[in-house]
């Protein structure tokens, strides 16, 4: 029972991280029908910026660990969002009218560019997050010990997801994003500035991806410049699992993938972890090609 | 409140779709643009809305240069379009679609007033307000598309093929409503293949042929014009 509980909370924490990254893929795909292959590297950038800010400011010494990490997270999100916006401006916007494939190639190029820039700045070795920022507190939930960090990551990712969901569903700007994702031309005819919507999506997605990078750094204690590849691929899988372009789908897909992976690793074999994750993807795509929540309604012709 | 198009040229790549057309719409008029497929009717409306760039010439609405604006700026000048094929937001509800139509008007009280008027024009939209737009019938979607455009409180309404694919009874219903909308003070530009119905509704008409305006007159005169009858009214 305790083993199961540990794997459950671990799976949900990792799943929350996948979900945050998956949201970036799914939002960009929703509006531009483009897979932003550089998204995983923005996630890596978040992890590295977190590392730099942690080691250079000593924030947690001054304002305490919780508030320190919160301020740090906001700084990382802001910076990665900025890079996301610059990425859109420089790599995607000039190709808006070009064939789809050009943008895909540009995305791959941007991915390599960001990854190598990180390597040149930080070096190719693994970087270790300082150990003393977050106390290794263990709390007891239902009588079972759980690391506080794990709970914090789960709570933070859920808070971010709920905030995003409310923003998309309830606000005027959120409705504009949904409209532009359905039909850009029709959205423009409503008076929606589609360029601004695209820019906003490239601020929100990278901000969430960057926060996920920081979480991985804090959770596992180390980062390397190629980590964006694996996490990106997993999160992309999560986005497809939930139905690409669908925001609640990315959240569900991420959490589900994290759970399946953790439980599969614990009860089947850790060596099969990735095979199980992608096996689930293949199974879902065979049974429901649109993903779990894809296509709420078939458009009438 | 007039719309003036001067020597408008539009190109898709290397292909010129409009070869310099001139067109004028007076306030509170219904003007119809007739023509065969590919004549440039939809292109004209898209150029007015800013969805395709004008490569030469001018589009002036109340003296404002629409040809220099982006689509969302054109909407703010009081020009709304009901695009060809309706293009309602299928996975959003009827109410959400109407709400999006009012995207540029930030006045909540006015939005409710306009919405109530639209529910009066099309009671079926009120009944189905919580339903996803994609589940409506073609006629209902057309009504929603018109209602959505009216939510912007436009002074000029551009209608692109509102009768496309609809049953005759529904077409009549929609055209009657367009007349009502016009009587409420909205100028209308109507692009139609259903030339007879369009000319009966409109005050004036233009005939487009492969990117040029070849004829322009009072609607009643066009209805009895022999060339128009042969080409667009199926002859007699």
Interface residues (C-beta under 8 A of the other chain):
Chain A: X172 X175 X176 X178 X179 X182 X183 X185 X186 X187 X188 X189 X190 X191 X192 X193 X194 X195 X296 X297 X298 X299 X300
Chain B: X49 X50 X51 X70 X71 X72 X75 X76 X80 X81 X83 X87 X88 X89 X90 X91 X92 X96 X99 X100 X101 X103 X104 X132 X134 X135 X136 X137 X138 X141 X148 X149 X152
